[in-house]
Amino acid sequence: MRFELAQALDILSRTPATLDTLLHGLPEAWIHSNEGGETWSPFDIVGHLAHGEETDWIARTKIILEHGDSVGFDPFDRFAQFEKNKGKTIEELLDEFAALRRKNLDTIKKMNLGESDMPLKGRHPHLGGVTLGQLLSSWVVHDLGHIGQIVRVMARQYSSEVGPWKAYLRVLQ
């Protein structure tokens, strides 16, 4: 499927409600459980998504539009949520993410981006040359990947409880 901004915005606009429906009001055990070690809980993932709304997608879009690849993107701190969200509830974090996403989608719409803007180039600190279309496509896939990650983390909490059905439950493999 070829990238189309309108379709991307359809997905991006649904992520906050999807996460709210999935996580709002759940017991702490569901919200803060992870897969062990340094893995992330649903709470951590929502915090990461909110942080990205503040510092990643729109900031990088603006750099591409204003400077092209002559100014590189600032590195993104993939772990900022751990300190930043201490003491917050999942409901506060979900509301924060939803508000930030609404603001960012309004910003994107006001940019009046068209197909001719998608090949515009930017410079990622690790990946090198990227295009606006690739950045915006990655925003969508990033959301979907983290929704899948949340579902996987939650499913694995019952990994030993499902007994022999584990062989049929791909999410637990």
N, C-alpha and C positions, 0 to 999 in steps of 0.2 A: 504494500500500500504506500502510495506517495504521501508525503507530508502535506497537509492542508491545515492552515492556521485555525479555521473555524472548527474543524474536527478536533484539533488539539485542545482548543478552549473548552469544548464540550466535555472532554475527559478531565481536564484540570479543574473545571468548575464543580465536578462531582466528588472529587477526592475528600474535601472536608466533611460533606454529609455522609459519605461512605464510612469514614473513620468514626464519626460521631455515632452513627447507628451501631457500628461494631463494638465500640469501646465505652461509650458514655454510661456511667452508672454501674459498671462491672466491679466486682470485688477486687481489692488490691492484688490478690494472688494472680489474677489474670493479667492485670495491668503491668505488674513489675516482674513477672517471671521471664526468664530468658532461656537460652539453650545451653547454659553453662559457660564458665570461663569469662572471656571478654565479649560475649555476644550481647546483643541489644534486646531489651524488653520492648513491648508495644509503647510504653511511656517514652523510652529513649528515642524510638523511631519517630513518634509524633514531634518530639522536641527537635530532632534533626530536621524534619520537614519544615517546621516553623522557622528555624534558624536559616534554612535555605531561602525562605521567602524574604527574609530581611537582608541577606547579604549576597545571594548568588544570582538567580535567574534574571531579575530586572537590572541589577547593577551591570551584569555582563552584556545584556542586550544594549544598554545605553552606551557602554564602551564601544561596542561594535558600530553602533549608529553614529557616534560622535568622533571616533578615532580610528575605526578600522582595526588593522592589526599593528598599528604603530605604537599602541599602548597595550601592554599585556594585562590580563585579568589578575586581580588580587587572588592569592591562594585562598581556598575555602577551608575553613576549620571544620572538619567532619565530626569533631568530638566536642564542640562548644556547648552542646546541650547538657552535658553532664554537670557542669558548674552552674550554668545559666538557669536551669529549671529546678534546682533544689528547693524544696518546700512547696512547689506547685502541685495542684491536683490534676488529674487527667482532664477533668472538665474545664479547668482554666486553660490548660494547654490546647485542648480542642477548640475552644472559643478563640484563643489567640491565633491559632493556625488559620481558622476560618476567616477571621478579620483580615489577616495579612494576605491571604489568597485573594479575597474579594478586591482588596486594594490593588494588588498586582495585576489581576485580570482587567480591572478598569484602566490601569496604566497601559497595558499592552493594547487594549482596544483603542485608546486615545492616540497611540502611535501610528494608527492607520497603516500597518505593515501590509505589504503585498508580496506577490510571488517574486517580484524583481528584487526585493530586499533579502530574500533567503540565501543567496550566494555571497552576501557581504561577509568579509572575513574578520576574524578576531584571533587573538593569540592566548591560548591556554598555557598556564605555567608548566604543565607536565606533558600535555598532548601536542603542543605546538599549534599549527594552523587549524582552525575550525571555522565553520560557517554559522551564520545566524540560524539557518534552517536546522543544522545539526544541534545547536544549543537548545532550540525550542523543542525539537523532537526528543532530546535527552530529558528535558523537563517532564514530559509526559511519561516516558519509559521509567524515569526515576520514581515518579509517583506509583506507577503500577508495580514496580519491583518492590517498593516498600510496603504496599498493601499486601502483596504476596508474602513478604517476609513476616509481617504481623500475623497473618493467618497461619503460616507455617509454625511460628513460635508458639502460638496458642494451641495448635493441634498437637504439637509435641509434648504438651503438658500431660496429655492422656496416652502417650506412647506405650507405656507399660500396661495401661488399663484396658486397651482394646483387645488384648490377647492375640489369638491367631489371626484376627482380621488385619493385623498389621501388614501382612503379606499383600493385601489388596488395597491398602491405603497409601497411595503414592506420596502424599504429603509427609508421611512418616519415614520414607526411604532415604 
